[in-house]
Amino acid sequence: MGQPVRDYLLTLCVTAAVTYLLTGPVRKFAVAVGAMTAIRSRDVHREPTPRLGGVAMFLGLCAGLLVADNLHNLGGVFAQSNEPRALLSGAALIWLIGVLDDKFEIDALIKLGAQMIAAGVMVMQGLTILWLPVPGVGTVSLTQWQSTLLTVAVVVVTINAVNFVDGLDGLAAGVVCIAAAAFFLHAYHLWYGYGIEAAAPATLFAAILMGMCLGFLPHNMSPARIFMGDSGSMLIGLVLAAGPISVTGQVDPDTLKLFEGGTRGATHAALPVFIPLLLPLTIIAIPLADLLLAVVRRAWNGQSPFAADRGHLHHRLLDIGHSKTRAVLIMYFWSALIAFGVVLYSVVYSTQGSNWVLPVLVALSAVGLVLLLLPRFRPRVPRWAESFVPPRYRRGARRQAADGEGAGVRGAADGAAPGTAAPAADGTDGGAGVQAEGEDGGRAAALSAGVHGATALRAGPGFTDRGKAGSTR
């Protein structure tokens, strides 16, 4: 069988095309049925936006699996493995729960139970972790209960990690697409680099997931015309988890001939076996870090881990001074650096034993830190060059902004409440201008102080800051 690069590319393109073409009609349907995301104090969008984008993404998933099943080089994946059917079953269940939540607001604990059930459905059909290769110990076989619990944990954590990062236009879809691309390279290397056929389903899952995200991104980039909602975020989180679950524990160490040659050679050959233990964490490193920090932060403040707040990583980027678009691009950069860096290191080290990758990753990390802190740097330019730079770099503009801020503070100290009209000196109602300015300032403060933080396990309808239509993206 030849290398099915063209078949993978065709599957990806069909999935992306179906998702892209159906997102427009789905948007109209969401508006018609009232599945809208209202503006809340922690949101960044300025007008109610339809969700249910996961409907188009799920149909794209079905189209990708259908096309792959009828291709010569990929049809054998369906004949030799039941994992594609297991993925479709679990995805259909979690997608249905997400659609209901986007419309009717389902409680967080109910969604958590649905995520566990969806993972259990995949386990029952064979998509599970069978054993773990542990360095220094060897292959550790898992019992049925251990396998089920570990698989369910990976699925639930990945779903909610993806959903936590769904807070800015195009952020979740782009980060997951980058993670899927990195995992595709890893799984493809295992399949055709070492002839491990057990990696074939994971390679297919990654290609389809890339198509789902690429097809949805044009509609979801800022300013977003539609949000994926929980129907989309939980769906792509489950598909993202299915790939590492399929690979981890399926690689036979004997296939790689780990015990042939010297110790160093055995270490190089064993790295592709051990890397699946780390790769599922690295490809979602940014969402996973956001998830862990959110749980710790809320527990430290005495809040429920399911409570929504504005302390996520993308919120902090906005607080530093980045625009929404720049914040998304920075998250893309770090996701790609971590995911592709680990994959590149595993491939190069296992084949050549070269250490040139590490200095390159360190240098790129330094570039990322500079980009991250860029708003903190406000260079001063000569007065003759102020006309050639943006206003924020001009000394006069900064001085006027500081004077305006000081005047506002003095006005508040004099007893003029924001958004209220101060009486004029002549006794007339001369505070209309102040009132209008206060209202504009209040709206601006509400938009800047509360940015959207989507969570799969968020508070239910009883959450005080949540309107009837105030679901996540």
N, C-alpha and C positions, 0 to 999 in steps of 0.2 A: 504494500500500500504506500503510495507516494505521500509526501508531506502535504497535509491539507491546508496550506496557508490560504489558498484562494477560497476554500470552503469556509474557513473561519471568517475571512473578510466578507464573504457573501452573507453569512449568517449575521455578522455584526451590522452590515449595511441594511439588511431587511428589517432587523429589529429596530434600528435607529429610524428608518423611514416610516415604519408603521407607527412608532411612538410619536414621531414628529407630526405626521399627517392627522392622527387622531386626537392630538392634544387640543387643537382648535375647536372641533365639535364638542369635546368633553368640557371645555371652558364654557361654551354656550349652555350646555346641559347643567353645569354647576350653578350658573347664574339663574337659570330657569327654576331649579328646585330649591334655591336659596342656600346652597352650600357655600357661604361666604365667610371670610375671615374679617371680622369687624376690627376697628382700630381700638386698641387698648393702650394703656399708659406705657407699657413696656415694648410696644411695637415700633418698627421703623417705617413701615409703609404708611402712606398718607391718605389712602382711600381704601374702602372695602375691596378685597381681592378674592376671586373664586379659588377654591381648592379642588380636590378630587383629581389632581393630576395623576395620582396612582392608577386610575382607571386606564389611561392610555399606556402607562408603563407596563401594567399587567398584560394588556393585549399585545404589546410588543414582545413580552416574554413568551407568550403562547406562540406568536408568529415565528420567533427565533427557534424555538424547540421544534415546531412543525417543519420548518425549512431544513434544519439540521438532520431530522429524521429521514428526509428524502434525498440527502446527499450521499454520494458513494463513499467518500472517505470518513464521514461522520455518522453514517447510519449504524455502523458497528457498535458505537457507544450505547445505543438503545437496545441492540440485540444482546450485548454481553453484560449489561449492567441495568439495574432497576433504579439507579440513583436519579436520572432525569425525571422519571415519574414521581419519585419521592419528593423531589424539589417542587414539581408542579403542584402536588397535593398540599404540601405545607404552605406554598406561596398563595394558593387559592384561599386557604383558610385565613391566613393573616391579612390578606388583601381585603377579604370580605369584612373582617372586623374593623379594618381601617376605614373602609367606606362608610360603615355604620357610625363610626366615631366622627368622621368629617361632617356628617349630617346631623346626628342626634346626640352627640356628646356622651360617650361611654365612660364609666368610672375607670380610674387607673388600675385598680386591682382586677377588674374584669379583663382588661387588656393584658395585664401580666399573665393571668391564667390562660388567655388565648395564645399568647406567645409560647407558653410551655406546651400547650396542646399541639400547636403547629410543629414544634420541635419533636414532640413525641410521635406525631404522624410520620415524620421523616425517618425517625429511628426504627419504627415498626416496618418500614419498607426498605431498610438496609442502608440508609444514609447515616452512618454513625462511625464513631471512633472505635476501632477494634483493639488496637494496642498502641503503646507509646514507646518510641526509642529514647531511652534515657542515657545520656553520656556517662561512661564509667560503670554502668550497670548492664546495659544491653536492652533487648526488647522485653518490655513488661506487658504481658497480656492482661486485659481488663475483663472483669466479670460483666455480666449483662447489666446489673444495676450500676456499676461504676461507669460503664460505657454510656448508658442512658443519661445519668446525671451530668456527666462531663459534656456530652453533646448538647443537652438542654441548656446548660450554663453558658456555653459558647454562643448559642443562638440568641439567648435573652440578652446577654451583655452586648453583643454586636448590634442587635436591633436598637437598643436604647442608646448606645454610643453614637450611632448614626443619627438618631432622632434628636439627641441633645445638640448636635452641631448644626441642625437645620434652623438657623436663626437669621441668615441673610440671604438675599436673592442669589441663587446659583451656588451656594456654598456646599450644601449636602451632596447635590448631584455631582458637582465637580470633584469634591474630595473622594467620593466613592468611585468615580470614574478613574481617577488616578490610582487608587488602591487596586481596582480591578485590572488595570493595565499592568501594574507591577506583578500582581499575582499570576496573570496570564503568562508573562515571561518565565516566571519560576516553574509553573506547571508544564508549560511547553518544553522547557529544558529537561525536566524530569522524564517527560514522555519520549521525546525524540533524542535527547542526549544520552539517556540511560536505557531506553527501550522499556520503560515502566508503563504498561497499559493502564494501570490503576489510576494514573494521573489524567487520563483522557476526559472523564466527566468534569473534573475541576477546570480543565482548560476550556471546555465548552461553556461552562457556567460563567467564567470570567469574560469570554467574548460576548455573550448575550448581555451581561450586566453592563459592559461598556456601551453597547448599542442602546440600551434603555436610557442610560444617563445622557449620552450624546444627543439622542432624539428629543429629550425633554429640555435640555439646557437652553436652546434658543428661545423658548417660551418663558424660561425662569430667570434669565439674567436680568440684572437691574436696568430699568424698572420692570419687575416681574409682572406678567400678565396673568399668571396662574401659579398657585402653590401646589406642591405635590401632596400636602396633607399627610396625615398618618397612613393613609392608604398607599402612599408612595414611599415614605421614609421607612416604615416597617417592612415593606416589601423588599426594597433594595438592601436593607440591613440583613434580612434573612438570606437573600441570594448571595450576599457577600460572605456570610458565615458558612454557607454550604460548600464553597470551594475548599477552604482550609480543612473542614471536617472530612471532606472526601479524600484529601491527600494525606492528612495526618493519620498515621497508623496503617495506611495502605501500602506504604513503601517497604518492601522486603529487603532487609540489610544484605541478605545473601545475593540479591540481584546486583548490588553494587560491588560485590566481592570485597567487603570491608576488611577482611582478615588476611588479605593477600598483600605481600610486600612488607616494608618496614613500618615503624610506628607513625612516622610523619606522613607517609603515603596513605596509611589507613585513616589518619585524621582528616586529610584532605578529601578522601573519598566519602567519609562519613558525614561531612558537613551538609550536603544536600538532604540527608535523612533527618538531621537534627534541626535544620533551618525551618521546617514547617512548624516546629514548636514555637518559634519566635515570630515567624512571618505573619501569622494571624494577628499578633499584637502590634507589629510594626506598621502594617498596612492601614490600621485604624488607630495609629498612635495618637494623632491629634484628637479625634473624637473620644477615644478611651481616656486620655488625660483630662479632657473636659468633663467626662462623666465622673471620674474619681474625685476631681477637685470639687465638683458640684455637690456630691454626696458628703464629702468631708466638711465643706463650707456650711451646708445647711444643718448638718448634725451639730457642728460647733456652735451655731447660732440658735440651737434649740428648735429648728424647723423640721418639717417632714422632708425626707429625701425626694418626695414627689412634688414638693412645692416649687412653683415657678419663681425665678428671680432674674436679675440682670447682671449676674457675675460670671457669665460664660466667657470663654476666651475671645470670641468675636466682639462681645460687649467691651472688653478691656481694650481691644484694638481701637474701637470707636472712641473710647474715653481718652486714649493717648492723643488722638487727633487725626487718625486715618479716616478717609472717606470710606463709604460702604464698598465701593469697587476695589479700592486699594486693600482694604481689610480682607476681602475675599481672595485677592491675588496673593497676599502674603500667606494665607492659610493654604492655598494651593502649593506655593513654593515649599513650605515646610513639609507638607504631606508627601510631595514628590521626592524631596530630599531623603526623607526617612525610608519610604517604601522602596524606591529604586536603589537607594544606597545599600540597603540590606540585600536585595536581590543581586546587585552587581558584585558585592563582596562575596556572597556565597558562590556565585558562578566562577569568578576569577580565582578565588582562593582554592576552590576545589579542583580547578584544572591546572593552574599555574603556580599556586602558592605565593603569588605576588602580594606585596603590601602597599602598592602605590595607591590603592583605592582610598585608604584611610586618610592620607594627607589631603586628597582632593575633597573628601567629605568635610574635613575640618575647615578648609578654605571656603567652601560653599556655605558652611554654617556661619562663618564670620560675615559673609555677604548678607546672609539672612538676618543677622542681628543688626547690621547697619540699616537695612530696609525697615526692620521692626521699629527702630528708635528714630527714624528719619524725622517725624514731626517734632521731636524735641530739639532738633538743630534748626535754628533760625539765623542764618548768616546775615551779617550786616554788609550792605553794599554802599559804595560811594554815592553821594547825592547825584552826580552826573549820570549814574547808571540806573537810578530808580525807575526811570520810564521804561526800562527794558525787562524788568522783573515783575512777578505778580505783586498785587497790592500788599499781601501779608508780609512781604520782605522790605517794605518801605518804612522808614522810621516815622514819617509823618502819620501814616495810617495806624501804626502800632500806638503812637502817642494819642491819637484821637480815640482809638478803642479803649485805651486805659482811662482817658478822661471821661468817656461816656460811662464806663463801668463805675468809676468813682462817683459820678453824678447820680447814678442809679442807687448806689449804696447810701449816699447822703439823703436822697429823696425818701428811701425806705426808713432811714433813721428819723426823719422829720415827721413820721407818722402816716405817710401816704402808703396805704396797702396796695400791693400789686393788683392791677385789674380793677381799681376803684377810682372814681373821679375826685380829684382834689378841688376844693372850692377856689374860685378865682378871687383876686384881690378886690375886684369891683362888685362882687356879690353875685355875678352871673354864673351860669353853669359853664365855666371856662375849662373844666377838666375833661372835656370829651376827648381831646387829643391824648391826654395822659391815660384815660381809660382804654382807648384803642391800643395805645402802645403797651399797656399792661396785659391786655388780652393776647396780643401777638407774642409778647414775651412768655406768657403762660403756656401758649401752645408750643412755642419753641422749646421751653423747658420740659414740657411733657414728652416731646419727641426725642429730645436728647437724653433725658433721664431714664426713659424706659425703653429699651430696645428688646426686640423679640427674642425669647429663649424657648425654643420648642423642646418638649420632652415627650417621650412616648409614655412614661409613667408619671404623668402630671396629675394635678388635683382634678377632681371630678367637677360636676356642676355646682358643688357647694363652694368652690373657690371664689373668694370675694372679688377678685380682679378679672373675672371672666364673664363675658356676656354670653347671651344665648348662642350666638354664632361665633364666639371667640375661640375657635379651635386653633391648633397648630397648623403649620403649613402642610 
